[in-house]
Every structure is written in C-alpha cells, then in structure tokens.
Amino acid sequence: MKNIKQGGRPKKELAEVLKYKVHARLATPEYYRLKSLAAQSGLSQSDLMRQLISQGKVVPRFTIEQVDYIRKLIGMANNLNQLAHEAHIHGTDPLATHCEITATEVMNLIKYIKK
C-alpha cells in the first residue's frame, strides 16, 4: 500500500515540540515580578520562563519609540553616505571625510542600540 502524503504543515522535530507542562506556585511579590518582567520584555509569561531557562537572561524587545529612533538613525546614516559619495565625486575631500566620520559614528551607535 502506498503512503500518499496529503500536504500540510511538516511535523516539528522532537526537540521543538513543547510537550511538558511545569506548574509553579509563586508568592505575591514573585508573581508580580514575573508579570512586570513579561510586560517589559514584550513576551508572554511562558515565553519569558522558557527564555530564562534556556539563556539565563531576558532580552527585551524594542519599544515602538526605540524602533522609530533606529529607523531615523539609519536614514541619517544613508543620507550622510550619499553626501560623502557626492563630495568625493565633486572633489570636496574635507567635507567627504567629515561625512564619513559622522556616518561611521552613526553606524556604531546603531550597532550599539541593536545589541
């Protein structure tokens, strides 16, 4: 008899399946600490616990305001790179080096924020 595949989502590997439940009793301060950590990081309480178990720390998500600042910084860096490119083409080297230095500083700031 042939085994005809019907399509659909592929099965998860055994390591990816979440099949164990852990129930914990927490005191009131611990519970509210868990809730506040989950709210600050933008994760559910279950995801927060999984991340704490696997990594030992919580990496919070960026807020909407932080994402907006990052986008603006990226736009500024692109504009500076374009100015430096135009300055190189038209022969104003001091302006080009100043733009390149500023663009490098902006890119370093973006990398620092993303860490």
MARMI-347235 format. One line per field, with one value per atom (N, C-alpha, C): x, y, z; chain; residue in one letter; atom name. Coordinates in pm, 1 decimal, always signed. Atoms other than C-alpha are relative to their C-alpha. Example, Ala and Ser with C-alpha at 12.3 -4.5 7.8 and 13.67 -1.06 7.14 Angstrom:
# MARMI-347235
x = (+89.0 +1230.0 +90.0 -82.0 +1367.0 -77.0)
y = (-119.0 -450.0 +120.0 -119.0 -106.0 +109.0)
z = (+0.0 +780.0 +0.0 -6.0 +714.0 +73.0)
c = (A A A A A A)
r = (A A A S S S)
a = (N CA C N CA C)
This chain:
# MARMI-347235
x = (+83.4 +0.0 +88.1 -78.8 +132.8 -34.3 +19.0 +182.2 -6.9 +18.7 +37.4 -2.2 -4.3 +127.3 -111.2 +112.3 -164.4 +38.2 -40.6 +40.3 -18.7 +16.4 +5.1 +132.4 -119.2 +249.4 +86.3 -87.6 +555.2 +4.2 -6.9 +587.2 +124.6 -114.9 +813.2 +91.5 -94.7 +1127.3 -26.9 +26.7 +1122.1 +48.9 -54.0 +1337.2 -83.9 +79.6 +1094.4 -139.0 +134.1 +776.0 -4.2 +16.6 +656.6 -103.0 +94.5 +505.8 -3.2 -3.1 +592.2 -57.1 +54.8 +396.9 +65.7 -57.4 +551.0 -91.2 +84.4 +328.8 +81.8 -76.9 +482.4 -89.6 +71.1 +344.7 +94.0 -81.0 +469.4 -63.7 +49.0 +439.8 -42.4 +51.8 +270.0 +110.3 -105.2 +594.1 +65.2 -60.2 +737.5 -90.6 +95.9 +421.5 -1.6 +3.3 +413.0 +133.4 -130.1 +785.9 -1.3 +12.1 +715.9 -86.9 +88.5 +428.7 +69.3 -66.1 +637.8 +112.8 -105.1 +931.5 -59.6 +65.2 +694.3 -49.5 +49.5 +540.2 +114.8 -114.8 +879.0 +65.7 -68.9 +1019.2 -90.7 +92.5 +705.0 -24.6 +18.8 +689.9 -114.2 +97.5 +423.3 +75.2 -65.9 +491.1 +66.5 -58.7 +553.1 +127.9 -119.8 +796.7 +112.3 -98.9 +970.8 +68.3 -56.5 +1017.4 +90.8 -82.7 +1147.6 +132.5 -122.5 +1397.0 +92.1 -81.5 +1513.5 +67.0 -57.0 +1565.9 +110.1 -96.6 +1748.0 +120.0 -108.5 +1955.5 +48.4 -38.7 +1962.5 -22.5 +29.1 +1860.7 -114.3 +110.3 +1577.6 +48.1 -35.6 +1641.8 -129.5 +125.8 +1367.5 -10.5 +24.8 +1210.6 +11.6 -4.7 +1249.4 -141.4 +128.6 +967.6 -23.8 +33.6 +788.8 +82.1 -79.1 +970.4 +146.0 -138.2 +1312.0 +14.7 -3.8 +1234.2 -6.1 +9.8 +1136.6 +133.8 -131.6 +1468.4 +102.7 -94.6 +1661.8 -22.1 +28.9 +1485.4 +50.8 -48.3 +1564.3 +152.3 -146.3 +1929.8 +50.0 -39.1 +1951.6 -17.1 +21.0 +1804.0 +107.7 -106.6 +2057.3 +131.8 -124.6 +2343.2 +1.0 +7.6 +2223.4 +19.1 -15.6 +2196.5 +145.5 -140.8 +2548.1 +88.5 -78.0 +2685.5 -19.8 +25.8 +2517.9 +73.6 -73.0 +2665.1 +149.9 -142.8 +3010.6 +32.3 -20.7 +2976.6 -0.4 +6.5 +2873.7 +122.8 -117.5 +3159.9 +124.5 -113.2 +3409.1 -5.6 +15.3 +3269.4 +38.0 -20.1 +3284.1 +128.0 -133.0 +3622.3 +9.4 -12.2 +3548.3 +35.3 -46.6 +3757.5 -18.9 +21.6 +3739.6 -144.9 +140.6 +3359.0 -26.5 +20.2 +3374.3 +50.5 -53.9 +3596.9 -84.5 +87.5 +3375.5 -128.8 +122.1 +3066.5 +26.2 -32.5 +3239.2 +18.0 -19.8 +3342.7 -134.4 +132.0 +2990.9 -82.9 +74.8 +2838.7 +48.5 -55.4 +3072.6 -48.8 +49.4 +2969.5 -146.8 +142.1 +2600.8 -15.9 +9.6 +2651.6 +43.2 -41.8 +2839.2 -109.6 +111.0 +2550.4 -113.1 +104.9 +2302.6 +38.1 -45.2 +2510.7 -9.3 +7.6 +2527.4 -144.6 +141.4 +2149.6 -53.7 +51.4 +2086.1 +52.0 -53.3 +2297.6 -90.5)
y = (-117.9 +0.0 +124.6 -122.6 +341.5 +95.9 -102.5 +611.0 +133.7 -125.1 +919.9 +114.5 -116.1 +1247.7 +96.4 -89.1 +1484.5 +147.3 -140.1 +1803.1 +50.1 -58.5 +2041.8 +39.3 -44.9 +2168.0 -120.0 +111.7 +1948.4 -15.7 +26.1 +1782.9 +64.1 -56.9 +1951.4 -112.4 +97.5 +1775.6 -19.8 +34.9 +1611.3 +107.4 -104.2 +1888.3 +127.2 -122.1 +2157.1 -11.8 +21.7 +2001.2 +39.9 -43.0 +2164.9 -92.3 +98.4 +1864.7 -10.4 +7.2 +1919.7 +127.7 -114.4 +2144.8 +6.4 -20.7 +2292.6 +97.2 -86.6 +2433.2 +44.4 -52.5 +2656.9 +87.5 -88.3 +2826.4 +114.2 -118.3 +3179.4 +81.9 -96.9 +3423.3 +125.0 -120.1 +3752.8 +87.2 -83.0 +3952.9 -66.5 +71.4 +3682.1 +4.3 -1.7 +3670.9 +136.3 -133.7 +4047.1 +35.0 -18.0 +4045.9 -69.4 +73.2 +3782.0 +76.9 -77.4 +3989.5 +124.2 -122.7 +4306.5 -31.3 +39.5 +4128.5 -36.8 +38.2 +3982.9 +123.6 -122.3 +4323.9 +83.2 -78.7 +4497.3 -61.2 +65.8 +4237.5 -21.3 +20.4 +4212.1 -147.1 +143.5 +3834.6 -47.7 +60.8 +3609.8 -58.0 +55.2 +3463.9 -133.4 +129.1 +3120.9 +19.2 -26.2 +3256.8 +57.9 -57.4 +3457.3 -110.0 +109.8 +3145.2 -87.1 +80.3 +2948.2 +68.6 -74.7 +3222.9 +4.2 +0.3 +3242.6 -135.6 +133.5 +2866.2 -25.8 +34.1 +2842.5 +93.7 -96.6 +3162.1 +57.5 -55.5 +3267.0 +149.5 -143.0 +3621.7 +28.9 -41.4 +3809.1 +113.3 -104.9 +4012.1 +72.0 -69.4 +4276.1 +41.1 -46.6 +4369.9 +151.4 -144.9 +4719.4 +56.0 -67.8 +4959.7 +65.6 -66.3 +5133.4 +127.1 -123.0 +5454.0 -28.9 +36.0 +5283.5 -41.6 +41.2 +5125.3 +122.5 -123.5 +5469.7 +74.1 -65.0 +5616.7 -73.6 +78.2 +5332.9 +25.9 -28.3 +5391.1 +137.9 -135.4 +5762.3 +3.0 +5.5 +5689.5 -66.5 +67.0 +5450.3 +94.1 -98.1 +5719.1 +107.0 -100.7 +5973.2 -55.8 +61.9 +5731.3 -12.3 +10.0 +5671.8 +135.9 -135.2 +6045.8 +45.7 -38.0 +6101.6 -73.9 +75.0 +5825.6 +56.7 -59.9 +5982.6 +132.9 -127.1 +6323.2 -23.2 +30.4 +6171.6 -46.5 +47.5 +5997.8 +117.3 -118.2 +6323.5 +88.8 -83.4 +6509.2 -59.9 +64.7 +6253.4 +24.0 -18.4 +6288.6 +141.6 -140.1 +6669.7 +58.6 -42.9 +6693.2 +81.2 -70.0 +6838.2 -103.9 +106.6 +6594.3 +28.4 -22.0 +6767.9 -27.7 +26.8 +6753.8 -150.1 +144.4 +6392.5 -73.7 +68.9 +6286.1 +28.8 -34.3 +6472.7 -82.7 +79.7 +6298.1 -146.9 +140.2 +5960.0 -26.3 +16.1 +6009.4 +2.2 -9.3 +6116.3 -123.7 +120.4 +5824.4 -121.0 +110.7 +5583.6 +6.6 -16.0 +5725.7 -39.9 +35.4 +5691.0 -151.6 +145.1 +5331.0 -73.3 +60.5 +5247.9 +13.2 -20.3 +5395.6 -97.6 +94.9 +5181.8 -141.1 +133.1 +4868.9 -14.9 +4.0 +4957.4 -17.2 +9.0 +5001.0 -139.3 +131.7 +4669.6 -112.3 +105.6 +4474.6 -29.1)
z = (+0.0 +0.0 +0.0 +10.2 -92.5 +113.2 -102.3 +167.5 -72.1 +73.1 -2.7 +99.9 -89.0 +164.0 -40.4 +24.3 +197.8 +4.2 -10.3 +239.1 +141.7 -132.3 +529.1 +61.8 -70.9 +785.8 +35.3 -38.4 +838.9 +152.1 -143.3 +1177.8 +58.2 -69.4 +1430.4 +45.7 -52.4 +1541.5 +148.5 -139.1 +1881.6 +96.6 -87.7 +2034.2 -3.8 +13.8 +1911.6 +62.1 -52.0 +2048.7 +147.3 -139.3 +2371.6 +64.8 -50.9 +2546.8 +152.0 -145.5 +2913.1 +60.0 -72.1 +3146.4 +136.6 -132.1 +3457.8 +73.4 -82.2 +3727.8 +120.7 -112.4 +3991.1 +85.7 -91.9 +4295.8 +34.7 -26.2 +4344.9 +110.7 -97.6 +4630.5 -76.2 +66.0 +4551.8 -58.4 +61.4 +4505.7 -121.3 +113.1 +4279.4 -122.5 +110.7 +4070.4 -68.5 +60.2 +4020.0 -66.1 +66.3 +3938.5 -136.5 +126.2 +3671.0 -98.7 +88.0 +3533.4 -53.5 +45.0 +3520.2 -98.1 +94.7 +3352.0 -135.4 +125.5 +3093.6 -74.3 +64.3 +3027.4 -56.7 +46.0 +2999.6 -122.6 +110.7 +2762.4 -120.1 +110.7 +2549.2 -30.0 +17.4 +2597.3 +88.5 -89.7 +2741.0 +119.4 -118.4 +3083.7 -32.1 +38.3 +2929.0 -80.3 +80.6 +2669.9 +85.9 -90.9 +2941.7 +81.2 -78.4 +3155.4 -86.8 +90.1 +2854.5 -28.2 +29.9 +2773.6 +122.1 -121.7 +3135.1 +20.9 -17.8 +3144.6 -102.5 +105.0 +2811.4 -3.5 +14.0 +2818.7 +132.4 -128.7 +3181.8 +11.3 -3.7 +3091.0 -96.3 +85.7 +2925.7 -88.2 +94.6 +2613.7 -36.7 +27.9 +2598.4 -146.2 +135.7 +2269.2 -2.9 +15.2 +2130.6 +10.9 -3.5 +2207.9 -135.4 +126.2 +1921.4 -15.3 +2.9 +2013.4 -36.9 +32.0 +2002.0 -145.7 +140.8 +1664.1 -90.1 +78.3 +1533.0 -1.1 -5.6 +1653.9 -85.5 +79.9 +1492.3 -148.1 +141.4 +1160.3 -39.9 +30.0 +1178.7 -8.5 +4.4 +1257.6 -127.8 +124.0 +963.5 -118.1 +106.6 +737.9 -0.7 -8.7 +865.7 -52.2 +46.4 +803.5 -151.6 +146.0 +448.1 -65.6 +55.5 +382.9 +8.2 -14.4 +517.8 -100.2 +98.3 +298.0 -140.5 +131.1 -5.4 -13.6 +3.4 +84.2 -17.2 +13.0 +124.3 -141.7 +137.0 -211.4 -98.0 +87.5 -382.8 +19.6 -26.7 -211.9 -65.4 +67.0 -343.9 -150.5 +145.0 -695.2 -40.0 +36.6 -694.3 +57.9 -40.3 -522.3 +127.1 -128.2 -179.0 +106.5 -88.6 +23.5 +149.1 -144.3 +366.9 +41.6 -30.6 +355.0 -4.6 +13.2 +242.5 +123.1 -117.4 +531.2 +123.8 -113.1 +780.0 -6.2 +15.9 +639.3 +31.4 -25.7 +652.8 +149.0 -144.6 +1015.7 +71.9 -62.4 +1112.9 -31.2 +37.5 +921.0 +79.0 -78.5 +1099.5 +144.0 -136.9 +1436.9 +9.7 +0.0 +1347.8 -11.8 +16.5 +1232.5 +127.3 -127.0 +1554.3 +104.9 -92.4 +1752.7 -30.0 +38.2 +1557.9 +44.6 -41.9 +1623.3 +151.3 -146.0 +1994.3 +46.0 -37.6 +2012.8 -28.3 +37.7 +1837.8 +87.9 -87.7 +2091.4 +113.9)
c = (A A A A A A A A A A A A A A A A A A A A A A A A A A A A A A A A A A A A A A A A A A A A A A A A A A A A A A A A A A A A A A A A A A A A A A A A A A A A A A A A A A A A A A A A A A A A A A A A A A A A A A A A A A A A A A A A A A A A A A A A A A A A A A A A A A A A A A A A A A A A A A A A A A A A A A A A A A A A A A A A A A A A A A A A A A A A A A A A A A A A A A A A A A A A A A A A A A A A A A A A A A A A A A A A A A A A A A A A A A A A A A A A A A A A A A A A A A A A A A A A A A A A A A A A A A A A A A A A A A A A A A A A A A A A A A A A A A A A A A A A A A A A A A A A A A A A A A A A A A A A A A A A A A A A A A A A A A A A A A A A A A A A A A A A A A A A A A A A A A A A A A A A A)
r = (M M M K K K N N N I I I K K K Q Q Q G G G G G G R R R P P P K K K K K K E E E L L L A A A E E E V V V L L L K K K Y Y Y K K K V V V H H H A A A R R R L L L A A A T T T P P P E E E Y Y Y Y Y Y R R R L L L K K K S S S L L L A A A A A A Q Q Q S S S G G G L L L S S S Q Q Q S S S D D D L L L M M M R R R Q Q Q L L L I I I S S S Q Q Q G G G K K K V V V V V V P P P R R R F F F T T T I I I E E E Q Q Q V V V D D D Y Y Y I I I R R R K K K L L L I I I G G G M M M A A A N N N N N N L L L N N N Q Q Q L L L A A A H H H E E E A A A H H H I I I H H H G G G T T T D D D P P P L L L A A A T T T H H H C C C E E E I I I T T T A A A T T T E E E V V V M M M N N N L L L I I I K K K Y Y Y I I I K K K K K K)
a = (N CA C N CA C N CA C N CA C N CA C N CA C N CA C N CA C N CA C N CA C N CA C N CA C N CA C N CA C N CA C N CA C N CA C N CA C N CA C N CA C N CA C N CA C N CA C N CA C N CA C N CA C N CA C N CA C N CA C N CA C N CA C N CA C N CA C N CA C N CA C N CA C N CA C N CA C N CA C N CA C N CA C N CA C N CA C N CA C N CA C N CA C N CA C N CA C N CA C N CA C N CA C N CA C N CA C N CA C N CA C N CA C N CA C N CA C N CA C N CA C N CA C N CA C N CA C N CA C N CA C N CA C N CA C N CA C N CA C N CA C N CA C N CA C N CA C N CA C N CA C N CA C N CA C N CA C N CA C N CA C N CA C N CA C N CA C N CA C N CA C N CA C N CA C N CA C N CA C N CA C N CA C N CA C N CA C N CA C N CA C N CA C N CA C N CA C N CA C N CA C N CA C N CA C N CA C N CA C N CA C N CA C N CA C N CA C N CA C N CA C N CA C N CA C N CA C N CA C N CA C)
